[in-house]
Amino acid sequence: METTERLQEVFRDVFDDDAIVISDETTAEDIESWDSLTHVQLIVAVEKEFSVKFSTVEVMKLKNVGEFIELINKKVR
């Protein structure tokens, strides 16, 4: 399963919404229940799913899901 598909499953789990479809352009603005708490839950869930760790600076620099996928791929490889 590729990174985007795995990440989408994490999003669906964290936001408890099986209808969520993410794209490279997806941002917090696009998901109604994405607030600061779910943001933290999302980061932790992604770290678990991909067995990686993100620094606060890395997370703060992210502008959209596409950049998040790039960051995950850099850390996984």
Residue frames relative to the residue before (quaternion, step in Angstrom):
aa qw qx qy qz dx dy dz
M 1.0000 0.0000 0.0000 0.0000 0.00 0.00 0.00
E 0.3954 -0.7456 0.4837 0.2319 3.57 -0.80 0.94
T 0.7313 -0.4621 0.2861 0.4122 3.55 -1.27 0.46
T 0.6675 0.5127 -0.3190 0.4358 3.61 0.82 -0.94
E 0.6631 0.5007 -0.3093 0.4625 3.59 0.94 -0.86
R 0.6553 0.4983 -0.3111 0.4748 3.58 0.94 -0.87
L 0.6568 0.5123 -0.3092 0.4589 3.57 0.95 -0.88
Q 0.6233 0.5397 -0.3418 0.4510 3.58 0.99 -0.78
E 0.6353 0.5212 -0.3274 0.4665 3.60 0.99 -0.78
V 0.6288 0.5205 -0.3289 0.4749 3.59 1.03 -0.79
F 0.6356 0.5247 -0.3226 0.4654 3.60 0.94 -0.88
R 0.6695 0.5058 -0.2997 0.4539 3.58 0.86 -0.97
D 0.6578 0.5062 -0.3007 0.4698 3.55 1.04 -0.81
V 0.6913 0.4890 -0.2797 0.4524 3.60 0.79 -1.03
F 0.7646 0.3533 -0.1870 0.5056 3.57 0.91 -0.93
D 0.3346 -0.7803 0.4649 0.2509 3.58 1.38 0.02
D 0.5650 0.5591 -0.3835 0.4703 3.54 0.93 1.03
D 0.2629 -0.8067 0.5147 0.1232 3.58 -0.28 1.29
A 0.6125 0.5695 -0.3457 0.4255 3.61 1.24 -0.19
I 0.4831 0.6795 -0.4397 0.3339 3.60 1.23 -0.22
V 0.0150 -0.7513 0.6597 -0.0115 3.53 -0.99 0.98
I 0.1853 -0.8059 0.5557 0.0861 3.55 -0.56 1.16
S 0.0897 -0.7489 0.6519 0.0785 3.53 -1.31 0.45
D 0.7119 -0.4350 0.3154 0.4522 3.58 -1.26 0.11
E 0.7089 0.4725 -0.2547 0.4575 3.58 1.09 -0.70
T 0.4509 0.7067 -0.4510 0.3064 3.63 1.23 -0.20
T 0.0191 -0.7732 0.6338 -0.0079 3.56 -1.04 0.92
A 0.7184 -0.4212 0.3221 0.4503 3.57 -1.31 0.06
E 0.5799 0.5999 -0.3617 0.4159 3.58 1.17 -0.58
D 0.6827 0.5284 -0.2717 0.4253 3.57 1.14 -0.70
I 0.7366 0.3397 -0.2022 0.5487 3.59 1.21 -0.40
E 0.4635 -0.7520 0.4010 0.2426 3.51 -0.35 1.35
S 0.7647 0.3895 -0.2098 0.4685 3.60 0.87 -0.92
W 0.4700 0.6693 -0.4478 0.3615 3.61 1.27 0.20
D 0.1413 0.7680 -0.6060 0.1517 3.55 -0.32 1.31
S 0.7651 -0.3808 0.2335 0.4637 3.58 -1.24 -0.08
L 0.6471 0.5173 -0.3270 0.4547 3.60 1.01 -0.71
T 0.6933 0.4481 -0.2893 0.4846 3.59 0.83 -0.92
H 0.5559 0.5888 -0.3912 0.4373 3.60 1.18 -0.49
V 0.6655 0.4852 -0.2930 0.4856 3.58 0.91 -0.93
Q 0.6470 0.5156 -0.3195 0.4621 3.60 0.93 -0.88
L 0.6369 0.5374 -0.3148 0.4545 3.57 1.03 -0.84
I 0.6573 0.5089 -0.3092 0.4619 3.59 0.88 -0.95
V 0.6674 0.4977 -0.2983 0.4667 3.58 0.90 -0.94
A 0.6593 0.5096 -0.3050 0.4611 3.60 0.95 -0.88
V 0.6510 0.5008 -0.3132 0.4768 3.59 1.02 -0.80
E 0.6215 0.5382 -0.3411 0.4558 3.59 0.98 -0.81
K 0.6628 0.5005 -0.2931 0.4736 3.57 1.01 -0.86
E 0.6723 0.5243 -0.2932 0.4326 3.58 0.82 -1.04
F 0.7996 0.3000 -0.1347 0.5025 3.57 0.89 -0.95
S 0.3704 -0.7524 0.4663 0.2815 3.61 1.32 0.02
V 0.5012 0.6043 -0.4476 0.4281 3.55 0.86 1.09
K 0.2530 -0.7277 0.6073 0.1940 3.57 -1.35 0.13
F 0.1933 -0.7720 0.5965 0.1037 3.54 -1.05 0.82
S 0.3858 -0.6802 0.5618 0.2698 3.55 -1.12 0.64
T 0.6510 -0.5102 0.3866 0.4079 3.56 -1.24 0.41
V 0.6382 0.5355 -0.3216 0.4500 3.58 0.98 -0.85
E 0.6390 0.5269 -0.3276 0.4547 3.60 0.93 -0.88
V 0.6812 0.4927 -0.2838 0.4612 3.55 0.88 -0.98
M 0.6741 0.5107 -0.3018 0.4402 3.58 0.93 -0.86
K 0.6508 0.5346 -0.3110 0.4403 3.60 1.14 -0.59
L 0.5591 0.6416 -0.3871 0.3550 3.59 1.18 -0.51
K 0.2246 -0.7965 0.5517 0.1034 3.56 -0.90 1.00
N 0.8036 -0.0165 0.0427 0.5934 3.57 1.19 -0.56
V 0.7218 -0.4363 0.3137 0.4361 3.56 -1.32 0.11
G 0.5966 0.5795 -0.3621 0.4209 3.61 1.03 -0.71
E 0.6707 0.4767 -0.2902 0.4886 3.58 0.96 -0.85
F 0.6052 0.5497 -0.3397 0.4649 3.57 1.14 -0.71
I 0.6473 0.5133 -0.3084 0.4715 3.59 0.97 -0.88
E 0.6351 0.5253 -0.3249 0.4639 3.60 0.96 -0.84
L 0.6592 0.5071 -0.3011 0.4666 3.57 0.95 -0.92
I 0.6362 0.5164 -0.3260 0.4716 3.60 0.93 -0.87
N 0.6817 0.5045 -0.2930 0.4414 3.58 0.82 -0.99
K 0.6201 0.5332 -0.3422 0.4626 3.61 1.06 -0.70
K 0.7194 0.4595 -0.2503 0.4568 3.56 0.95 -0.90
V 0.6530 0.5269 -0.3128 0.4450 3.58 1.08 -0.68
R 0.7063 0.4632 -0.2642 0.4655 3.58 1.00 -0.76
